[in-house]
Structures are given as C-alpha cells and as structure tokens.
C-alpha cells in the first residue's frame, strides 16, 4: 500500500470515528439537536466540527479500517460518548417540563395544550413556557460552549478509537435523571402548595354553602392562583437551574473520565 493510500485510509478512519462522537452530540444536545433547525444545517454543523477535530488524529490509524467488526465496535463506542453528553443535558432540560405539567394539572389548565414540533406531541402551555425559559438560561449561561468544551476534553482523555462503554455511563444518566425530577418538583412546589390549599378551602366552602356554584368559582380562583404562583416558580427555576446544569456537565465529564484505562 502506497504512502498516499495509507494516509487517506487513516484520515478516513479518524474522520468517521470523530463524526460518530460529534454527530451523536449534535443530534441529541439542546440547541444543536433541535428539530426546529433543518436537518441539513445539523448535518453541516456536525461535519464542520468533525473537520476541525480530525486533523489532530489523522496521522495514525486509531482502528484498523479493514477490520469491519473492530471498526464498527469503535464507531458504536464513539457514538455512546456523544449520546452521553447530549442526552444527559437534554434530560435535565426536559425534566423542567414536569413543573409545567404539574401546575397545569392542578390549576385546571391542562386542557389548554399546544402542539410542540420539537417533541412531536401535545404539551401544556406552562410546560412549553418552563422549557423555553430553561433553554434560554442554558444559552445565557454559555451552556452550549461548556458542552462543546466537554466534548473536546473527551478527545484529550479518550482519542478516537479508545472510547469504551462503562458502568459509569448508566450511573451518570441515572443521577442526572434524579436531579431533573428534583428540579421540576422544586420549581412546582409553590404552585402545588397554593393550589392544594385552594382546593381544600373551596371544598369546605362548597360543603358549608351548597348554593354557591363552586365549579365556576373554583376554576377562576385556581386560574388566578396559577398565574400568581407562576412567577414564583419561574424564580425557583432561575435560582436552581444554573447550579444543576453545572453539576450535570461535571457528572458527565467524570463518568467519561472513569472509563480511562488504569495504568
């Protein structure tokens, strides 16, 4: 095999391995993987990032390209690293929608749903509001830059072809999932308590004064309380999300570090 053929083969192998990790991140991470962006744009972004990283690892072949089994296994491992980073942050953001769903259910506005093209399903208006709020905060906190920085750090620890699936991946996703639900409950707690007390008071009024149409009055009272508590919930998200987002990215980085081969 000539020198040029060897170089092209090594470059092709490194390019595919880098593209697998970068493409998995771009396909699943917030902002990058949103369905609001055209597929062509996301593919172009993944290829552009891959072309920036590949020259650093194209001198030697990380995996034998001619061995399809080993090369395919390496590609899958690379994809798992990108999926870990992308899905980990996406789980944290999506969990905030639990707050909006809880508030909508208890406030009696769950029927006011709208179709979300990014999720291909109907979600409540409050869920969309909370989700886009956290997404905006994620961008303002330079979360997208932190995510790309974490991706580049993985190439320092695990060059293309050296990624491997480890139990730390599952533990990291489980931990982030717990943080996600905890963040959603903390954000929805003010509205949950207020609406629960409102339901109890309205129930007592309905029992003591049956002549009052408690259904009509209760719907209006709950709607007003929901709007009032909404501002408190937004403040709770703004206070708790930055810390949770930083912790989530650190957990993902540590999970990838734990897969390093021990000396």
Secondary structure, DSSP 8 states (H G I E B T S, - for coil): --HHHHHHHHHHHHHHHHHHHHHHHHHHSTTTT-TTS-HHHHHHHHHHHHHHHHGGG-SS-SS-TT-HHHHHHHHHHHHHHHHHHHHHHHHHHHHTHHHHHHHHHHHT-TT-EEEETTTTEEEEHHHHHHHHHHHHHHHHTTHHHHHHHHHHHHHHHS-TT-----HHHHHHHHHHHHHHHHHHHHHHHHHHHHHHHHHHHHHHHHHH-TTS-HHHHHHHHHHHHHHHHHHHHHHHHHHHHHHHHHHHHHHHHHHHHTTS---
